[in-house]
């Protein structure tokens, strides 16, 4: 098997249908298996997948068990030499998969490859980042990011200085779309399931780097991403108290910083 695709889905069946349709087109000529991992699964979603995409393996979960856990369930079934972890709110360009596979085949040192993610007006989304420092979280989530030193910190974190039309190495790539070599995964291991949501991709990429596998942004492969941010910041301090997703984000951040506390000493 050349490519295994793990699609994570949560209650957006219309987007899932578009995603799977694009994957069927993009995988023509590639030996591919596709798994849909469906959190808080609904019968209508399963019926749609089985009717419209009979070759896709549908794996339902009664509860929302967390992003890392459903990704790992898919990876545990995957047989491909290359593994694509994909959110269901992504539309894949026809040549994206073949370009990514070819590039990984040609570059033995790369373990993780991230495509260029586009908004539906074709503007580029930021999907490449440097590793967080503790203050990065506060600058991103509060008015502190408007201050001069906050702007400077966020510009560094978001790699504002790089040419996003070029291929480059990144500390971590957004987990919405990641292609991974199976041989690299065998050394690094699955996602850390202690992260229910957020920071599992950051942590995973850090572990790939630790095992000497490069993480690379690859804009020659393009995918459109709906990207509805549940934890999107507001300027109101009250958001910290009422946004449950922000609380999940902060909890994951604390777990991440504690896990990598030794490395962070060299980062600050």
N, C-alpha and C positions, 0 to 999 in steps of 0.2 A: 504494500500500500504506500503510495507516494505522499498523500496529504490527508490528515484528519482535521475536521473543522468542528470546533466546540462552540455552539451558539448559546449564549445565556439569555434567558427571556423572563420578563416579569410584567404580565398584564398589558402588553401592547401588541395584540395579535395582528393589527393592520400593518404595523411596522415589521413584524416578524415575517409576514407574507412577502413583503417587498424585499426584505433581506434574503430570504431563501430563494426567491426568484432570481436575484442578482448572483447568488452563489452558484446556482445551477448553470447560468450562462457563463460565468467566469471559470468554471471548472471543466468545461468541455475540453476533452483531450488529456485531462489529468485524472489519474486513478485516485478517486476521492471517496471518503466516507464523511457523512455529516450527522452530528448529534445535536438535538435541541434539548437543553436542560431547562425545564420550565418550573419556576418557583411559584408556589400557591396556585398550582395548575388548575385550569378551568376546562371542562369537557369540550366547550366550543373550540378552544385552541387546539386541543388534541385532534378533534375531528377534522379541522381545517388542514392540519399538517398531514394527517394520514390520507386525506382525500386528494390534496393538491400536490403533495410531495411524498409519494409512496416509498421512495428510496431512503428517506430521512428517518433516522432512529429517534423516536420521541421518548424522553425520560422525564416523567412528571414527579414533582415533589409536592406533597400536601401542604407543607409550611415553607415560609421563607427562611431557609437555613443559612443564608449568607452567601456572598459571592464566591469566596474562596472554596467553600465546600462543594458548590455545584460545578465549578470549573474542575476541581479535582476529580469529581465523579466522572466527568467527561474524559479527562486525561487518562483515567484508569482503564477506560474502554478503547482508547485510541490505538491504532496499529500503524499509523503513518510514520514515515521518516521525518516529516515536517508536521507541525501542529499549529493550527490557527485558532487562537482564542478570540472570540468576536461577540460584541454586544448585538442584540437583535435590532438596535436602532441604526444600523449601518447598511449602506448600499454600496456594494463592491463593484468597481469598474471592471470591464470585461477582461482587461489584460493584467489586472493587479496581482492575481495569484501566481500566474506564470512568471511574471517579472520578479516577484519576491522569492520564489523557489529557485529560479536561475541565479539570483544574486547570492543567496545562501549557499548554493552548490559551489559557487566560484570563490567564496570567502570562508575558509575553514575556521577562522578565529571568531566568527560571529555566532552568538548563541540566540540572540533576540533581535528581531527586525520589526520596526514599526512603520506603517505606511503613512503617507500624508493624509490627514483628515481634513475634509472640507465642509463648510457650511453649505446650505442649499442655494446660496447666492454665489458659491464658488470662492468665497474668501477662505483663507487658511486658518484652521483652528490650531491653537497651541497644544501640542500633544507630546512635547519633549521638554524636559526640565532638568535642572541640577537638583541634587539632594537637598531636602529641607534642612534648614537650621531651626532651632526652637522659635526664634522670633519671626520666622517666615509665616507661621500660622497666624500670629496676631496681626501682622501687616496685611495679610490677605483677607482677614475676616472683620477687621475693624477700620475705623477712620485713620488709624496710625499709618496705613498704607499711603495716605495722601501727603504725609510729611516728607521732606527731602530724603532723609535716610531710609524711610520706608519705601519710597519709589526706587531708590538705588538698590535696596535689597531685593525687591520684587523683579526688577529688570534683570538682575543677575540670576535669580531663580528661574525666570521664564526665558532665559537665554536670548534676550532681545537683540544682542549684538550679532547673532549668527544669520547667515543667509539661508532662509528656510526653503529655498529652491535647490540647495545642495545637499548631498549625503554627508552626514556627520555623526560622530559618536555622542551619545547623551547619557547622563547618569541614569535616568529612567524614562520610560515611555508609557503613556497612558494605556491602561489595561483594556480599553475599549476594542483595540485591535492589535494583537501581537502574534507574530509567527515565530516559532521556536523550533530549533533542531532537537530531535528526540534524544540524540546522544548527549546534548548539553543538559536536557532535562534529567537524564539518568544520573548525572553528576550532582546537579543542584537540588533536585527534589521538587515536590509539589508546592503549591501555594500554602502559606501558613494560615491555617484555619482559625487561629486566634483573632484574626482580623475579620469581623463580620462584614464590614463594608468600609472602603477607603484604606489606603496605604498598603493593601496586599500587593498591588502592582509595584509600588516603590520598593517594598521589602524584597520582592521576588527579583527585581532587576539588580538590586544591591547584592543579592546572593549570587547571581550570574557573574557579576564583576569579580566577586570574591573567589570564584572558581576559574577566573581568567578567561571568561567568555565575554566578548564585547556586546554592548547594547547599541544599536544603530538606528538612526532615523533615515528612512528611505523614501524621499518624495517622488520618486519615479513611479511608485505604485500609489494610486489614489482611491480614496473611499469617502463617500459622503456620510456625515454623522449628524443625527438629529440633536443629540447632546442636550437633553433637558436636565438642568442641574438642580436636584432636589435640595442641595445644601447651599445654593447660591447665596452669596453674602448680601446683606443689606447694610445701610449705613446706620441703622438704629441699634443701639445697645440692647434693646429688648429682644432682638432677633436671637441673641445668644441664649435667651431663656425659653423662647417659644418654638424654635425650629429643632425638631427632634433629630433631623438628619445632621444638623450642625453638631449636636451633642454626640452622635455616633462618630462623626468626623474627628472631634476632639478626643474622644475615647481611644480611637484608633491611633491618633497622633501620639498620645501618651504611651501606648503600648509599643509603638515604633521607636520612639526616642529612648525608652527604657531598654528595649532589646539591643539597640545599637549604641548604647551610651558610651562604650569604649571608643568606637570609631568617631563619635561626635566630638570628642575632645580635640581631634586633629582637624575638625571642620570649622570650629568656632574661631 
